[in-house]
Amino acid sequence: MKQMIIHGGKPLKGDVWIGGAKNSTVALIPASILSRTPVTLEGVPRIADVDNLMDLLSEMDVKCDFQETTLKINPEDIHMSPLPAGKIKSLRASYYFMGALLGRFGKAVVGFPGGDDIGPRPIDQHIKGFEALGATVKNQNDQIIITAPTEGLKGAVIDLAMPSVGATINIMLAAVTAKGQTIINNAAKEPEIIDLATFLNNMGAVVRGTGTETIRIEGVARLESKAPHTIIPDRIEAGTYIALAATVGNGIRIHNIIEEHLDSYLAKVEEMGVVTKVDEDSLYVYPAGDLKMVQVRTDPYPGFATDLQQPMTPLLLSAKSGEGIISDTIYPKRVGHIPELQKMGADIQAEDNFILIHPTAELKGAHVSAGEIRAGACLMIAGLMAKGETVISNAGNILRGYDRVEEKIKKLGGDISVIDAN
């Protein structure tokens, strides 16, 4: 168990560099087992989820070497192995091993996925996709057993009921080695899916249409990695530091961003009155003046990302007037941060799937708990804003999703430390 201890009220200033996208990384690592040759990923974030995924790879005798931000994965001696439920439950994205193992071996035995508690996130769309490709799916002893027919998976037309990122990725991983063409309709459009397709195509896959609602995949017999793949910047980490800069910053430049990935978020931040200047691959956030409340509605990409509604909440609390409203259409039960913010004096409530936010002149340090990654980021920003000491328990959740976060905030001048809890 980790605790994050923050002494707030100090203005932050300087430069921060964004790491590789967590939501790409957690798909690319399972995807690496589809290669028959060693894989090199560059720009890999230093986050706990990467360590957990490497542990799962070791269960299959896949060798990993992680130095600085370069992860080398050698799947040449891989063997099919059931993945234990205990480790699978540590992060939800481990379910990408379903599609990757199915594509590589024609079979996957995986414990039921865990991850953040942010409301129901069923995997029925994933299962529907596997079954459309010809696989049989069974639940047995708290495990999901997925088996391809003797003749192998066959391409199919798959209509997703909603543009699920997880289902889109898992179907892609299974379909790249299936016979014939697979079409995914109503596919998710997130940049991380494009990043995965780039990785797969560079290994010999034929994936077209990512970034649109229709993805077409022509199955191939074999994938081989021929060159390193550089992971795209993490747009959620970038958005989190933009919120931090706008609340406690005295001029912060955020490096390694792709502006278009942040369009919806920046539109809301600028509507509040935050002033930014965008250069080729960086963004400068000026010290904020009087900010106004806005209404936020999360939607699938290119809409406002659900993963940014919590990190943006402290910024809304710093507005001078009006009432802010957040409507999370993706995970309406993603409200675990609200009672924790109330402990710090925030004027905020959850009512009928809406979050209602009122200006709060001052937050006070308190003992709070990070129930999941983005709630933890929200509380971290609130702690940097607050007067006095904030202690965040379950801070390991923050470390799961934010690259070298303690080091980065200290370099900006923040009084922050992460310790092992007693």
Disulfide bonds with the S-S distance in Angstrom:
none
